Amino acid sequence: MTAEVKAATAATPPLTERQEARRRRILHASAQLASRGGFDAVQMREVAEAAGVALGTLYRYFPSKIHLLVATMQDQLQHLHGTLRKHPPSGEGSAERVAETLMRAFRALQREPHLADAMVRALTFADRSVSPEVDTVSRQTTAIILDAMGLDRPTPEQLSAVRVIEHTWHSALITWLSGRASIAQVKIDIETVCKLIDLTAPPQG
């Protein structure tokens, strides 16, 4: 876990067990509705009913549908991160491992295209009020990439490369979801941008 992720975690008051269970039900309901019907299917009243919470309670956790779907993406990435830690990438070099990791993440989203579309649209529509949630998604993505690189203390140059890789991955999702890129093209783009990792590696010796 990077220092940024630790700081963000420490700044957020922990939920009680009951609150966390309620939040998980809400995120599960959001993901289920999005999986079936995409962005438009996620209506706050229907999410509240599916999660078994009052509508007012839902709004206290998530002020808007955009907040909810961005949090849903963070939750999906967190679950993916746990899976990747149990079954890490097998590539020899950092670039190869990151490319493998991001393609595994991409294929996980590919299995739920309506959910992927809903979450990516929410990220695209997010304004400044959703900045904390968007930042959490970015930190989670960064942590996934750094884990694949095997780095605890990346250099500024490596962090810059990671940001470019994140931007490319996000853009690849958008172009694939809009039908403007094939899976093969996405794979080429991801593998290409991951080569930046080798260019920013500190000299040996």
C-alpha positions as CSV (number, residue, x, y, z in Angstrom):
1,M,0.0,0.0,0.0
2,T,1.5,3.4,-1.0
3,A,1.8,6.3,1.4
4,E,-1.0,8.2,-0.4
5,V,-3.4,5.2,0.0
6,K,-2.5,4.9,3.7
7,A,-3.1,8.7,4.2
8,A,-6.4,8.6,2.5
9,T,-7.5,5.6,4.5
10,A,-6.4,7.2,7.8
11,A,-8.3,10.4,6.9
12,T,-11.6,8.5,6.5
13,P,-13.4,7.7,9.8
14,P,-14.0,4.0,9.9
15,L,-17.6,2.7,9.5
16,T,-19.2,0.6,12.2
17,E,-19.8,-3.0,11.3
18,R,-23.5,-2.3,10.7
19,Q,-22.7,0.7,8.5
20,E,-20.1,-1.2,6.5
21,A,-22.6,-4.0,5.9
22,R,-25.2,-1.5,4.8
23,R,-22.7,0.2,2.4
24,R,-21.8,-3.2,0.9
25,R,-25.5,-4.0,0.3
26,I,-25.8,-0.7,-1.5
27,L,-22.8,-1.2,-3.7
28,H,-23.9,-4.8,-4.5
29,A,-27.3,-3.5,-5.5
30,S,-25.8,-0.8,-7.7
31,A,-23.5,-3.3,-9.4
32,Q,-26.4,-5.7,-10.0
33,L,-28.7,-3.1,-11.5
34,A,-25.9,-1.7,-13.7
35,S,-25.0,-5.2,-14.8
36,R,-28.5,-5.8,-16.1
37,G,-29.2,-2.4,-17.7
38,G,-26.2,-0.1,-17.6
39,F,-26.1,3.5,-16.5
40,D,-29.8,4.3,-16.9
41,A,-30.9,1.2,-14.9
42,V,-29.2,2.6,-11.8
43,Q,-32.0,4.7,-10.2
44,M,-31.5,5.7,-6.6
45,R,-34.9,4.6,-5.5
46,E,-34.5,1.2,-7.0
47,V,-31.0,0.9,-5.5
48,A,-32.4,1.7,-2.1
49,E,-35.2,-0.9,-2.4
50,A,-32.8,-3.6,-3.6
51,A,-30.4,-2.8,-0.8
52,G,-33.2,-2.7,1.8
53,V,-32.4,0.8,3.0
54,A,-34.4,4.0,3.2
55,L,-33.9,6.4,0.3
56,G,-32.7,9.1,2.7
57,T,-30.1,6.7,4.1
58,L,-28.8,5.9,0.6
59,Y,-28.3,9.6,0.0
60,R,-26.4,10.0,3.2
61,Y,-23.9,7.4,1.9
62,F,-23.9,8.6,-1.7
63,P,-25.2,12.1,-2.5
64,S,-25.9,11.2,-6.2
65,K,-25.9,8.4,-8.7
66,I,-22.5,9.5,-10.0
67,H,-21.0,9.3,-6.4
68,L,-22.6,5.8,-6.2
69,L,-21.3,4.5,-9.5
70,V,-17.8,5.8,-9.0
71,A,-17.8,4.2,-5.5
72,T,-19.0,1.0,-7.2
73,M,-16.0,1.1,-9.6
74,Q,-13.6,1.5,-6.6
75,D,-15.2,-1.5,-5.0
76,Q,-14.8,-3.5,-8.1
77,L,-11.2,-2.5,-8.4
78,Q,-10.6,-3.4,-4.7
79,H,-12.1,-6.9,-5.3
80,L,-9.9,-7.3,-8.4
81,H,-6.8,-6.2,-6.4
82,G,-7.5,-8.9,-3.9
83,T,-7.8,-11.5,-6.7
84,L,-4.5,-10.3,-8.3
85,R,-2.7,-10.5,-5.0
86,K,-3.8,-14.2,-4.7
87,H,-2.8,-14.9,-8.3
88,P,-0.1,-12.4,-9.3
89,P,1.0,-11.9,-12.9
90,S,3.7,-14.2,-14.1
91,G,5.7,-12.0,-16.5
92,E,9.4,-11.6,-15.9
93,G,9.7,-7.9,-16.4
94,S,7.8,-5.0,-14.8
95,A,6.3,-3.9,-18.1
96,E,5.1,-7.4,-19.0
97,R,3.5,-7.9,-15.5
98,V,1.7,-4.6,-15.6
99,A,0.4,-5.2,-19.1
100,E,-0.8,-8.7,-18.0
101,T,-2.5,-7.2,-14.9
102,L,-4.3,-4.5,-16.8
103,M,-5.5,-6.9,-19.5
104,R,-6.8,-9.2,-16.7
105,A,-8.6,-6.2,-15.3
106,F,-9.9,-5.3,-18.7
107,R,-11.2,-8.8,-19.3
108,A,-13.0,-8.8,-15.9
109,L,-14.8,-5.6,-17.0
110,Q,-15.4,-7.2,-20.5
111,R,-17.5,-9.9,-18.8
112,E,-19.9,-7.3,-17.5
113,P,-20.0,-4.7,-20.3
114,H,-23.2,-2.9,-19.0
115,L,-21.6,-2.5,-15.6
116,A,-18.3,-1.3,-17.1
117,D,-20.1,1.2,-19.3
118,A,-22.1,2.5,-16.3
119,M,-19.0,3.0,-14.1
120,V,-16.9,4.6,-16.9
121,R,-19.7,6.9,-17.8
122,A,-19.9,8.0,-14.1
123,L,-16.2,8.7,-14.1
124,T,-16.6,10.8,-17.3
125,F,-19.6,12.8,-15.9
126,A,-18.0,13.3,-12.4
127,D,-17.6,17.0,-11.4
128,R,-15.6,18.5,-8.6
129,S,-18.1,17.3,-6.0
130,V,-17.1,13.7,-6.8
131,S,-13.3,14.4,-6.7
132,P,-12.7,12.4,-3.5
133,E,-14.3,9.3,-5.0
134,V,-12.5,9.7,-8.3
135,D,-9.2,10.2,-6.5
136,T,-9.9,6.9,-4.6
137,V,-10.4,5.1,-7.9
138,S,-7.1,6.5,-9.2
139,R,-5.2,5.5,-6.0
140,Q,-6.7,2.0,-6.3
141,T,-5.6,1.8,-9.9
142,T,-2.1,3.1,-9.0
143,A,-1.8,0.5,-6.2
144,I,-2.7,-2.3,-8.6
145,I,0.0,-1.1,-11.1
146,L,2.7,-0.6,-8.4
147,D,1.9,-4.1,-7.0
148,A,2.5,-5.6,-10.5
149,M,5.7,-3.6,-10.7
150,G,6.8,-4.9,-7.3
151,L,7.5,-1.3,-6.1
152,D,6.9,0.1,-2.6
153,R,8.8,3.4,-3.2
154,P,8.5,4.5,-6.9
155,T,10.5,7.4,-8.2
156,P,8.8,10.5,-9.4
157,E,9.5,9.4,-13.0
158,Q,7.9,6.0,-12.3
159,L,4.8,7.6,-10.8
160,S,4.6,9.8,-13.9
161,A,4.7,6.7,-16.1
162,V,2.0,5.1,-14.0
163,R,-0.2,8.1,-14.5
164,V,0.2,7.9,-18.3
165,I,-0.5,4.1,-18.1
166,E,-3.7,4.8,-16.1
167,H,-4.9,7.5,-18.6
168,T,-4.2,5.1,-21.5
169,W,-6.1,2.2,-19.8
170,H,-9.1,4.5,-19.1
171,S,-9.1,5.8,-22.7
172,A,-8.9,2.2,-24.0
173,L,-12.0,1.3,-21.9
174,I,-13.9,4.2,-23.4
175,T,-12.9,3.4,-27.0
176,W,-13.7,-0.3,-26.5
177,L,-17.1,0.5,-24.9
178,S,-18.0,2.8,-27.7
179,G,-17.1,0.2,-30.3
180,R,-14.2,2.1,-31.7
181,A,-11.5,-0.3,-30.6
182,S,-11.2,-4.1,-30.6
183,I,-9.8,-6.2,-27.8
184,A,-6.7,-6.8,-29.9
185,Q,-6.1,-3.1,-30.4
186,V,-6.6,-2.5,-26.6
187,K,-4.0,-5.1,-25.9
188,I,-1.5,-3.5,-28.3
189,D,-2.1,-0.1,-26.7
190,I,-1.7,-1.4,-23.2
191,E,1.5,-3.3,-24.0
192,T,2.9,-0.3,-25.8
193,V,2.3,2.2,-23.0
194,C,3.7,-0.2,-20.4
195,K,7.1,0.0,-22.1
196,L,7.4,3.4,-20.4
197,I,8.1,1.5,-17.2
198,D,11.4,0.2,-18.6
199,L,12.3,3.7,-19.7
200,T,11.8,5.1,-16.2
201,A,13.6,2.3,-14.3
202,P,16.6,3.6,-12.2
203,P,20.0,2.6,-13.6
204,Q,21.4,-0.5,-12.1
205,G,24.6,-0.5,-10.0
